[in-house]
Each structure stands twice: as structure tokens, then as C-alpha cells.
Amino acid sequence: MTGLEDLIAAAMAAPPERREEALRLLQGQLPKPEAYLTLSELARRLGVCRGTLRRWRVPGHDLGGYRRYRLTEVEAYFRSDAFQRRQAALRAEGRDARALARFQFGDGLSRPVRRQLNPAGSKQANAV
């Protein structure tokens, strides 16, 4: 047998989905490579902000010192159990932070710490 006949025999012995891929490859119908996206491009396509994607820790690739993403890989990550666990952890963090704010201030609103001025105008705390 020649190399081509061996290749055809191996393709025909493969499972149906792999067989179709192999036959398309032999016919010269190569799949188009998927483009790599920047974080901004990915955020625009998904309709979320860049900070959200960073917080979600979407998978990416380091190419030439820059982080790039493939849309299909990110969408697969969103369907994965790892993402569901990450999302649950982020929700729990948010609940804990809101509960702490409600405990500290009574109404859940965070307020900046302010210094009181004494009658002389200096920023020292008033002595009681």
C-alpha cells in the first residue's frame, strides 16, 4: 500500500465525526483558523466590560507578550463547571461585602471617614 492508501484506510476506520473531518482535509477543505481577539474586542463582542472578563478569569493565550483570546474557548469556559464555581465564589464575596457594610453602618451604605474640626479650625479630634 502507498502512503495515500494507508491514510484513506485509517480515515475510513475512524469514528464517523473524525472520518468526516479527515475526508474534508483530504479534499482540501481546510477549516479557517479562528482569529485571536484582544480583551477589548472580546468584551465588545460579549457585551460586558473588560474588568468583568478579568474578574471572571477567562482563558487566553500569551502571544508576543500580549494576552489574546479565542471566542470559542471563552464560550466553552462559560459553559464549564470551573466558571460556575468561579461565578458562585464572586457572588459570595459580594454578599459578604454587602453584609459587612450593613453591619458597620446599619443601612448598607459605605461612607468615608471624616475628621471633625475643633472650634480653633485645626484638624485635631475634639477632646472630651
C-alpha positions in Angstrom: 0.0 0.0 0.0 1.1 3.5 -0.6 1.0 6.3 1.9 -2.2 7.8 0.5 -4.0 4.4 0.6 -2.9 4.0 4.3 -4.2 7.4 5.1 -7.6 6.7 3.4 -7.8 3.3 5.2 -7.1 5.0 8.6 -9.7 7.7 7.8 -12.4 5.1 6.9 -11.7 3.1 10.2 -12.1 6.3 12.3 -15.4 7.2 14.2 -17.9 8.9 12.0 -17.2 12.5 13.1 -13.5 12.1 12.8 -14.0 10.4 9.4 -15.8 13.4 8.1 -13.1 15.8 9.3 -10.4 13.6 7.7 -12.2 13.4 4.4 -12.7 17.2 4.3 -9.0 17.5 5.0 -8.1 15.1 2.2 -10.4 17.1 -0.2 -8.5 20.3 0.6 -11.3 21.9 2.6 -9.2 23.1 5.5 -11.1 24.8 8.3 -10.4 28.6 8.7 -8.3 29.3 11.7 -10.1 31.3 14.4 -8.8 34.8 15.0 -7.3 35.9 18.3 -9.1 38.8 20.0 -7.8 41.5 22.3 -9.6 41.9 25.7 -11.4 45.0 24.4 -12.6 43.2 21.2 -13.8 40.2 23.3 -15.6 42.5 25.7 -17.3 44.3 22.9 -18.5 41.0 21.3 -19.8 39.6 24.6 -21.3 42.9 25.7 -19.5 43.1 29.1 -16.7 45.3 30.3 -13.1 44.4 30.4 -12.9 44.3 34.2 -15.7 41.7 34.3 -13.7 39.5 31.9 -10.6 39.9 34.1 -12.6 39.1 37.3 -14.1 36.0 35.6 -10.5 34.9 34.7 -11.4 34.0 31.1 -8.8 31.7 29.5 -6.4 33.2 27.0 -3.1 32.9 25.3 0.1 34.8 25.6 1.2 35.8 22.1 4.2 38.0 21.7 3.9 39.3 25.3 0.2 40.2 24.8 -2.8 38.4 26.1 -5.2 37.2 23.3 -8.5 35.3 23.4 -10.4 32.9 21.2 -14.2 33.4 21.3 -15.0 29.7 21.1 -12.7 28.9 24.0 -14.2 31.6 26.1 -17.7 30.5 25.3 -16.8 26.9 26.2 -15.3 28.2 29.5 -18.6 29.9 30.3 -20.4 26.5 29.9 -17.8 24.8 32.2 -18.1 23.8 35.8 -15.0 25.8 36.6 -16.7 29.0 35.5 -19.9 28.1 37.5 -17.7 27.7 40.6 -15.9 31.0 40.0 -19.2 32.8 39.5 -20.6 31.4 42.8 -17.4 32.5 44.6 -17.7 36.0 43.2 -21.4 36.2 44.3 -20.5 35.0 47.8 -17.7 37.7 48.0 -20.3 40.4 47.0 -22.8 39.1 49.6 -20.1 39.1 52.3 -19.0 42.7 51.5 -22.6 44.0 51.5 -23.3 42.2 54.8 -20.2 43.7 56.4 -21.2 47.2 55.2 -24.8 46.8 56.6 -23.2 45.6 59.9 -20.8 48.6 60.1 -23.3 51.3 59.1 -26.7 49.8 59.8 -28.0 50.6 56.3 -25.5 49.1 53.9 -24.2 52.4 52.6 -20.5 52.9 52.8 -19.3 56.3 54.0 -15.9 58.0 54.0 -14.3 58.6 57.4 -14.4 62.3 58.2 -12.4 64.3 60.7 -14.2 66.8 62.8 -12.8 70.4 63.1 -12.5 71.8 66.6 -13.5 75.5 67.2 -10.0 76.7 66.5 -10.0 75.3 63.0 -7.3 72.7 63.3 -7.9 69.1 62.2 -7.3 67.6 65.6 -10.0 65.5 67.2 -12.1 67.3 69.7 -11.1 66.4 73.3 -14.0 65.5 75.5 
